[in-house]
Amino acid sequence: MAQEDKFIVPRRKPTPSRSTVVSLRLPDEMLSRLEQVAAQTGRTRNELVQMCIDYALSRLEITDE
C-alpha cells in the first residue's frame, strides 16, 4: 500500500468545538478494531470516527453508476 493511501492517526490533541450527537450502528468486528486503535493512540472512538469520516469526505468522488 502506498504511503499516501494510509490513514494516519496522530496521538490526541484536545480540540474544543461545537458538535451534535449522532447515533450509528457498527458491525462488532469494526467496533473491535476501532477500540484497538483507540487504545493504541489514546484517542476516543468518537474522535476516530470523526477522523475517518473527515478522511472519506475529503477524498469523496460521486459518480453516476
PDB file as gemmi writes it, atoms N, CA and C in Angstrom:
CRYST1    1.000    1.000    1.000  90.00  90.00  90.00 P 1                      
ATOM      1  N   MET A   1       0.855  -1.178   0.000  1.00  0.00           N  
ATOM      2  CA  MET A   1       0.000   0.000   0.000  1.00  0.00           C  
ATOM      3  C   MET A   1       0.899   1.238   0.000  1.00  0.00           C  
ATOM      4  N   ALA A   2       0.604   2.182  -0.834  1.00  0.00           N  
ATOM      5  CA  ALA A   2       1.375   3.417  -0.912  1.00  0.00           C  
ATOM      6  C   ALA A   2       1.144   4.271   0.324  1.00  0.00           C  
ATOM      7  N   GLN A   3       2.173   5.021   0.719  1.00  0.00           N  
ATOM      8  CA  GLN A   3       2.082   5.863   1.921  1.00  0.00           C  
ATOM      9  C   GLN A   3       0.897   6.818   1.867  1.00  0.00           C  
ATOM     10  N   GLU A   4       0.602   7.426   0.691  1.00  0.00           N  
ATOM     11  CA  GLU A   4      -0.481   8.401   0.606  1.00  0.00           C  
ATOM     12  C   GLU A   4      -1.857   7.779   0.821  1.00  0.00           C  
ATOM     13  N   ASP A   5      -1.969   6.448   0.756  1.00  0.00           N  
ATOM     14  CA  ASP A   5      -3.239   5.772   0.978  1.00  0.00           C  
ATOM     15  C   ASP A   5      -3.459   5.400   2.436  1.00  0.00           C  
ATOM     16  N   LYS A   6      -2.453   5.608   3.281  1.00  0.00           N  
ATOM     17  CA  LYS A   6      -2.579   5.222   4.683  1.00  0.00           C  
ATOM     18  C   LYS A   6      -3.395   6.243   5.456  1.00  0.00           C  
ATOM     19  N   PHE A   7      -4.171   5.762   6.397  1.00  0.00           N  
ATOM     20  CA  PHE A   7      -4.939   6.615   7.298  1.00  0.00           C  
ATOM     21  C   PHE A   7      -4.105   6.766   8.560  1.00  0.00           C  
ATOM     22  N   ILE A   8      -3.423   7.893   8.706  1.00  0.00           N  
ATOM     23  CA  ILE A   8      -2.501   8.115   9.806  1.00  0.00           C  
ATOM     24  C   ILE A   8      -3.241   8.792  10.957  1.00  0.00           C  
ATOM     25  N   VAL A   9      -3.138   8.214  12.162  1.00  0.00           N  
ATOM     26  CA  VAL A   9      -3.822   8.736  13.343  1.00  0.00           C  
ATOM     27  C   VAL A   9      -2.768   9.246  14.327  1.00  0.00           C  
ATOM     28  N   PRO A  10      -2.615  10.574  14.425  1.00  0.00           N  
ATOM     29  CA  PRO A  10      -1.663  11.098  15.406  1.00  0.00           C  
ATOM     30  C   PRO A  10      -2.218  10.975  16.822  1.00  0.00           C  
ATOM     31  N   ARG A  11      -1.338  11.024  17.798  1.00  0.00           N  
ATOM     32  CA  ARG A  11      -1.790  10.966  19.185  1.00  0.00           C  
ATOM     33  C   ARG A  11      -2.677  12.165  19.492  1.00  0.00           C  
ATOM     34  N   ARG A  12      -3.497  12.055  20.493  1.00  0.00           N  
ATOM     35  CA  ARG A  12      -4.565  13.006  20.820  1.00  0.00           C  
ATOM     36  C   ARG A  12      -4.061  14.401  21.191  1.00  0.00           C  
ATOM     37  N   LYS A  13      -4.719  15.401  20.602  1.00  0.00           N  
ATOM     38  CA  LYS A  13      -4.572  16.799  20.986  1.00  0.00           C  
ATOM     39  C   LYS A  13      -5.985  17.335  21.165  1.00  0.00           C  
ATOM     40  N   PRO A  14      -6.315  17.867  22.334  1.00  0.00           N  
ATOM     41  CA  PRO A  14      -7.694  18.348  22.544  1.00  0.00           C  
ATOM     42  C   PRO A  14      -8.042  19.502  21.604  1.00  0.00           C  
ATOM     43  N   THR A  15      -9.224  19.429  20.997  1.00  0.00           N  
ATOM     44  CA  THR A  15      -9.710  20.494  20.120  1.00  0.00           C  
ATOM     45  C   THR A  15     -11.160  20.790  20.458  1.00  0.00           C  
ATOM     46  N   PRO A  16     -11.398  21.838  21.229  1.00  0.00           N  
ATOM     47  CA  PRO A  16     -12.786  22.166  21.591  1.00  0.00           C  
ATOM     48  C   PRO A  16     -13.558  22.698  20.384  1.00  0.00           C  
ATOM     49  N   SER A  17     -14.756  22.187  20.189  1.00  0.00           N  
ATOM     50  CA  SER A  17     -15.617  22.680  19.107  1.00  0.00           C  
ATOM     51  C   SER A  17     -17.066  22.295  19.388  1.00  0.00           C  
ATOM     52  N   ARG A  18     -17.974  22.930  18.699  1.00  0.00           N  
ATOM     53  CA  ARG A  18     -19.401  22.641  18.831  1.00  0.00           C  
ATOM     54  C   ARG A  18     -19.702  21.335  18.085  1.00  0.00           C  
ATOM     55  N   SER A  19     -20.607  20.529  18.624  1.00  0.00           N  
ATOM     56  CA  SER A  19     -20.931  19.262  17.966  1.00  0.00           C  
ATOM     57  C   SER A  19     -22.377  18.866  18.236  1.00  0.00           C  
ATOM     58  N   THR A  20     -22.855  17.888  17.457  1.00  0.00           N  
ATOM     59  CA  THR A  20     -24.200  17.347  17.578  1.00  0.00           C  
ATOM     60  C   THR A  20     -24.095  15.837  17.746  1.00  0.00           C  
ATOM     61  N   VAL A  21     -24.937  15.277  18.590  1.00  0.00           N  
ATOM     62  CA  VAL A  21     -24.933  13.836  18.822  1.00  0.00           C  
ATOM     63  C   VAL A  21     -25.600  13.130  17.643  1.00  0.00           C  
ATOM     64  N   VAL A  22     -24.929  12.076  17.134  1.00  0.00           N  
ATOM     65  CA  VAL A  22     -25.448  11.244  16.046  1.00  0.00           C  
ATOM     66  C   VAL A  22     -25.262   9.789  16.463  1.00  0.00           C  
ATOM     67  N   SER A  23     -26.282   8.994  16.280  1.00  0.00           N  
ATOM     68  CA  SER A  23     -26.207   7.581  16.624  1.00  0.00           C  
ATOM     69  C   SER A  23     -25.987   6.758  15.359  1.00  0.00           C  
ATOM     70  N   LEU A  24     -25.158   5.709  15.463  1.00  0.00           N  
ATOM     71  CA  LEU A  24     -24.960   4.830  14.317  1.00  0.00           C  
ATOM     72  C   LEU A  24     -24.708   3.412  14.794  1.00  0.00           C  
ATOM     73  N   ARG A  25     -24.903   2.459  13.902  1.00  0.00           N  
ATOM     74  CA  ARG A  25     -24.668   1.048  14.210  1.00  0.00           C  
ATOM     75  C   ARG A  25     -23.424   0.604  13.456  1.00  0.00           C  
ATOM     76  N   LEU A  26     -22.568  -0.160  14.146  1.00  0.00           N  
ATOM     77  CA  LEU A  26     -21.354  -0.688  13.542  1.00  0.00           C  
ATOM     78  C   LEU A  26     -21.308  -2.196  13.727  1.00  0.00           C  
ATOM     79  N   PRO A  27     -20.772  -2.911  12.746  1.00  0.00           N  
ATOM     80  CA  PRO A  27     -20.571  -4.350  12.941  1.00  0.00           C  
ATOM     81  C   PRO A  27     -19.612  -4.578  14.115  1.00  0.00           C  
ATOM     82  N   ASP A  28     -19.795  -5.677  14.832  1.00  0.00           N  
ATOM     83  CA  ASP A  28     -18.970  -5.972  16.007  1.00  0.00           C  
ATOM     84  C   ASP A  28     -17.478  -5.955  15.688  1.00  0.00           C  
ATOM     85  N   GLU A  29     -17.091  -6.524  14.550  1.00  0.00           N  
ATOM     86  CA  GLU A  29     -15.672  -6.570  14.179  1.00  0.00           C  
ATOM     87  C   GLU A  29     -15.110  -5.171  13.957  1.00  0.00           C  
ATOM     88  N   MET A  30     -15.891  -4.296  13.348  1.00  0.00           N  
ATOM     89  CA  MET A  30     -15.441  -2.929  13.106  1.00  0.00           C  
ATOM     90  C   MET A  30     -15.264  -2.195  14.431  1.00  0.00           C  
ATOM     91  N   LEU A  31     -16.211  -2.376  15.341  1.00  0.00           N  
ATOM     92  CA  LEU A  31     -16.116  -1.737  16.647  1.00  0.00           C  
ATOM     93  C   LEU A  31     -14.890  -2.245  17.404  1.00  0.00           C  
ATOM     94  N   SER A  32     -14.614  -3.527  17.307  1.00  0.00           N  
ATOM     95  CA  SER A  32     -13.443  -4.104  17.965  1.00  0.00           C  
ATOM     96  C   SER A  32     -12.156  -3.485  17.426  1.00  0.00           C  
ATOM     97  N   ARG A  33     -12.065  -3.350  16.107  1.00  0.00           N  
ATOM     98  CA  ARG A  33     -10.877  -2.722  15.501  1.00  0.00           C  
ATOM     99  C   ARG A  33     -10.763  -1.269  15.927  1.00  0.00           C  
ATOM    100  N   LEU A  34     -11.889  -0.573  15.983  1.00  0.00           N  
ATOM    101  CA  LEU A  34     -11.908   0.826  16.396  1.00  0.00           C  
ATOM    102  C   LEU A  34     -11.412   0.964  17.837  1.00  0.00           C  
ATOM    103  N   GLU A  35     -11.844   0.067  18.708  1.00  0.00           N  
ATOM    104  CA  GLU A  35     -11.407   0.100  20.101  1.00  0.00           C  
ATOM    105  C   GLU A  35      -9.913  -0.203  20.228  1.00  0.00           C  
ATOM    106  N   GLN A  36      -9.399  -1.097  19.388  1.00  0.00           N  
ATOM    107  CA  GLN A  36      -7.959  -1.389  19.396  1.00  0.00           C  
ATOM    108  C   GLN A  36      -7.147  -0.154  19.013  1.00  0.00           C  
ATOM    109  N   VAL A  37      -7.579   0.535  17.974  1.00  0.00           N  
ATOM    110  CA  VAL A  37      -6.884   1.747  17.540  1.00  0.00           C  
ATOM    111  C   VAL A  37      -6.985   2.825  18.616  1.00  0.00           C  
ATOM    112  N   ALA A  38      -8.141   2.941  19.246  1.00  0.00           N  
ATOM    113  CA  ALA A  38      -8.322   3.916  20.313  1.00  0.00           C  
ATOM    114  C   ALA A  38      -7.334   3.651  21.452  1.00  0.00           C  
ATOM    115  N   ALA A  39      -7.192   2.400  21.830  1.00  0.00           N  
ATOM    116  CA  ALA A  39      -6.273   2.038  22.910  1.00  0.00           C  
ATOM    117  C   ALA A  39      -4.827   2.337  22.530  1.00  0.00           C  
ATOM    118  N   GLN A  40      -4.465   2.097  21.277  1.00  0.00           N  
ATOM    119  CA  GLN A  40      -3.093   2.311  20.826  1.00  0.00           C  
ATOM    120  C   GLN A  40      -2.739   3.787  20.676  1.00  0.00           C  
ATOM    121  N   THR A  41      -3.719   4.620  20.386  1.00  0.00           N  
ATOM    122  CA  THR A  41      -3.443   6.029  20.079  1.00  0.00           C  
ATOM    123  C   THR A  41      -3.836   7.007  21.174  1.00  0.00           C  
ATOM    124  N   GLY A  42      -4.613   6.540  22.158  1.00  0.00           N  
ATOM    125  CA  GLY A  42      -5.094   7.442  23.191  1.00  0.00           C  
ATOM    126  C   GLY A  42      -6.252   8.308  22.723  1.00  0.00           C  
ATOM    127  N   ARG A  43      -6.806   7.998  21.565  1.00  0.00           N  
ATOM    128  CA  ARG A  43      -7.973   8.711  21.033  1.00  0.00           C  
ATOM    129  C   ARG A  43      -9.239   8.026  21.504  1.00  0.00           C  
ATOM    130  N   THR A  44     -10.345   8.772  21.521  1.00  0.00           N  
ATOM    131  CA  THR A  44     -11.639   8.156  21.815  1.00  0.00           C  
ATOM    132  C   THR A  44     -12.195   7.555  20.530  1.00  0.00           C  
ATOM    133  N   ARG A  45     -13.156   6.653  20.683  1.00  0.00           N  
ATOM    134  CA  ARG A  45     -13.823   6.106  19.497  1.00  0.00           C  
ATOM    135  C   ARG A  45     -14.459   7.228  18.701  1.00  0.00           C  
ATOM    136  N   ASN A  46     -15.062   8.177  19.389  1.00  0.00           N  
ATOM    137  CA  ASN A  46     -15.707   9.301  18.729  1.00  0.00           C  
ATOM    138  C   ASN A  46     -14.715  10.087  17.864  1.00  0.00           C  
ATOM    139  N   GLU A  47     -13.543  10.377  18.423  1.00  0.00           N  
ATOM    140  CA  GLU A  47     -12.529  11.101  17.653  1.00  0.00           C  
ATOM    141  C   GLU A  47     -12.125  10.327  16.406  1.00  0.00           C  
ATOM    142  N   LEU A  48     -11.943   9.031  16.555  1.00  0.00           N  
ATOM    143  CA  LEU A  48     -11.537   8.212  15.419  1.00  0.00           C  
ATOM    144  C   LEU A  48     -12.616   8.165  14.336  1.00  0.00           C  
ATOM    145  N   VAL A  49     -13.876   8.034  14.753  1.00  0.00           N  
ATOM    146  CA  VAL A  49     -14.972   8.033  13.776  1.00  0.00           C  
ATOM    147  C   VAL A  49     -15.005   9.367  13.041  1.00  0.00           C  
ATOM    148  N   GLN A  50     -14.834  10.475  13.766  1.00  0.00           N  
ATOM    149  CA  GLN A  50     -14.796  11.792  13.119  1.00  0.00           C  
ATOM    150  C   GLN A  50     -13.645  11.878  12.125  1.00  0.00           C  
ATOM    151  N   MET A  51     -12.486  11.371  12.524  1.00  0.00           N  
ATOM    152  CA  MET A  51     -11.326  11.403  11.630  1.00  0.00           C  
ATOM    153  C   MET A  51     -11.566  10.566  10.376  1.00  0.00           C  
ATOM    154  N   CYS A  52     -12.169   9.404  10.545  1.00  0.00           N  
ATOM    155  CA  CYS A  52     -12.466   8.528   9.402  1.00  0.00           C  
ATOM    156  C   CYS A  52     -13.450   9.199   8.449  1.00  0.00           C  
ATOM    157  N   ILE A  53     -14.485   9.812   8.992  1.00  0.00           N  
ATOM    158  CA  ILE A  53     -15.478  10.487   8.158  1.00  0.00           C  
ATOM    159  C   ILE A  53     -14.847  11.667   7.438  1.00  0.00           C  
ATOM    160  N   ASP A  54     -14.038  12.451   8.144  1.00  0.00           N  
ATOM    161  CA  ASP A  54     -13.358  13.585   7.520  1.00  0.00           C  
ATOM    162  C   ASP A  54     -12.448  13.119   6.390  1.00  0.00           C  
ATOM    163  N   TYR A  55     -11.706  12.038   6.636  1.00  0.00           N  
ATOM    164  CA  TYR A  55     -10.812  11.462   5.633  1.00  0.00           C  
ATOM    165  C   TYR A  55     -11.602  11.040   4.384  1.00  0.00           C  
ATOM    166  N   ALA A  56     -12.703  10.347   4.598  1.00  0.00           N  
ATOM    167  CA  ALA A  56     -13.517   9.877   3.474  1.00  0.00           C  
ATOM    168  C   ALA A  56     -14.155  11.037   2.719  1.00  0.00           C  
ATOM    169  N   LEU A  57     -14.702  12.006   3.429  1.00  0.00           N  
ATOM    170  CA  LEU A  57     -15.358  13.137   2.774  1.00  0.00           C  
ATOM    171  C   LEU A  57     -14.384  13.979   1.961  1.00  0.00           C  
ATOM    172  N   SER A  58     -13.165  14.130   2.452  1.00  0.00           N  
ATOM    173  CA  SER A  58     -12.183  14.940   1.729  1.00  0.00           C  
ATOM    174  C   SER A  58     -11.683  14.248   0.465  1.00  0.00           C  
ATOM    175  N   ARG A  59     -11.926  12.951   0.342  1.00  0.00           N  
ATOM    176  CA  ARG A  59     -11.492  12.181  -0.832  1.00  0.00           C  
ATOM    177  C   ARG A  59     -12.670  11.642  -1.640  1.00  0.00           C  
ATOM    178  N   LEU A  60     -13.855  12.080  -1.311  1.00  0.00           N  
ATOM    179  CA  LEU A  60     -15.073  11.582  -1.933  1.00  0.00           C  
ATOM    180  C   LEU A  60     -15.185  11.995  -3.397  1.00  0.00           C  
ATOM    181  N   GLU A  61     -15.579  11.044  -4.222  1.00  0.00           N  
ATOM    182  CA  GLU A  61     -15.879  11.320  -5.617  1.00  0.00           C  
ATOM    183  C   GLU A  61     -17.229  10.674  -5.923  1.00  0.00           C  
ATOM    184  N   ILE A  62     -18.187  11.456  -6.338  1.00  0.00           N  
ATOM    185  CA  ILE A  62     -19.525  10.953  -6.641  1.00  0.00           C  
ATOM    186  C   ILE A  62     -19.607  10.656  -8.139  1.00  0.00           C  
ATOM    187  N   THR A  63     -20.090   9.447  -8.471  1.00  0.00           N  
ATOM    188  CA  THR A  63     -20.212   9.038  -9.864  1.00  0.00           C  
ATOM    189  C   THR A  63     -21.664   8.700 -10.189  1.00  0.00           C  
ATOM    190  N   ASP A  64     -21.975   8.579 -11.449  1.00  0.00           N  
ATOM    191  CA  ASP A  64     -23.328   8.243 -11.899  1.00  0.00           C  
ATOM    192  C   ASP A  64     -23.446   6.760 -12.232  1.00  0.00           C  
ATOM    193  N   GLU A  65     -22.998   5.889 -11.372  1.00  0.00           N  
ATOM    194  CA  GLU A  65     -23.082   4.440 -11.613  1.00  0.00           C  
ATOM    195  C   GLU A  65     -24.342   3.866 -11.049  1.00  0.00           C  
TER     196      GLU A  65                                                      
END                                                                             
